[in-house]
Amino acid sequence: MDASKTAGEGPGSPYLEIANLTKKFGSFTALKDISLNIYESEFVCFLGPSGCGKTTLLRAIAGLDIQTSGMVRQAGVDVSALPPSERDFGIVFQSYALFPNLTVSKNVAYGLENRKASKDQIDRRVTELLELVGLPEQGNKYPAQLSGGQQQRIALARAIATSPGLLLLDEPLSALDAKVRVHLRHEVKELQRRLGVTTVMVTHDQEEALTMADRIVVMNQGVIEQVGTPLEIYREPATAFVADFIGTMNFLPGVAVSGTAVRLGDVQLDCDMNGFAPETPVTVAVRPEDIVMRSAGESDENSIEVQIEEAEFLGSFIRAEMTSDALGERRLRADFSINLVRRLEIGEGDVVTISLPSDRLRIYPEGAHHG
């Protein structure tokens, strides 16, 4: 896929356009003026905590919950007012929603029969789809005879049977156990690549979004906080909400000193201040894995002396909780590789020098993070 497209500046016109979409349930506004473009063959994840509006947005795209105002356009056609039956999509729900009284083959054939395809065409297509999802021998079984992972594969086969232009996935993996989920994640992504079908998936699982999506739409309380590639969202979170929701983050209260420096407690650090004026209170964010351990006698302008209060062994790395007189009450959390910790022979109670690299510090408004 061409890189410009992945970043969202796709060539040509978008396949799916959502413009100024608002959805109200009584006095509650679930979606507030959402605008978003999705390009052909893209895999886009709507990510956010429960109640953020991501499923409501998916349902508006499908016509299952018509928006209060705003527009949905698919392949250049305004579908805003069309019922689901007249829109071109396949959908997979969290609960599989297979028909329990129909065989696997009949479940997959359901949409094709509605379209009045011939028996030969249907049989050929069902065989092809069952092979595609890796269950060629299961056609005569009933859903109850299959595992959860197999049922979800059949739900996928059914959703793509009519070769829809758009595939909608509503938390499709969240009912499965962890191992199956990780395996299916990879399979769904591979299938989507092979078919080239434009796909929108709702998830509250950041790892799922980071591993599967070309672009992630992070939502919070009915608005879009940020749209970007997984790397952009992780490395350059636009807001403190995104920084906190994706991955682990240290948040520290600071004060802007100049355009290129911030004060944390008694320490002054170099970093890009993102336009905050001197003496403005700010929130400074840094990821645990971006904190660098310095060898004895080594330091730079962003170095701080800290004491390791706790060191938790997490397999390939140690997560250290550190304090520093210079930082006052606030604790810093850092992830150091096992090899480094062994080599420097450090442990709980030791005083060490760490560095907070200037290009890894993110600056947000004061109080932007609660907790």
Secondary structure, 3 states (H helix, E strand, C coil): CCHHHHCCCCCCCCCEEEEEEEEEECCEEEEEEEEEEECCCCEEEEECCCCCCHHHHHHHHHCCCCCCEEEEEECCEECCCCCHHHCCEEEECCCCCCCCCCCHHHHHHHHHHHCCCCHHHHHHHHHHHHHHCCCCCCCCCCHHHCCHHHHHHHHHHHHHCCCCCEEEEECCCCCCCHHHHHHHHHHHHHHHHHHCCEEEEEECCHHHHHHHCCEEEEEECCEEEEEECHHHHHHCCCCHHHHHHCCCCEEEEEEEEECCEEEECCEEEECCCCCCCCCCEEEEEECHHHCEEECCCCCCCCEEEEEEEEEEECCCEEEEEEECHHHCCCCEEEEEEHHHHHHHCCCCCCEEEEECCHHHCEEEECCCCCC
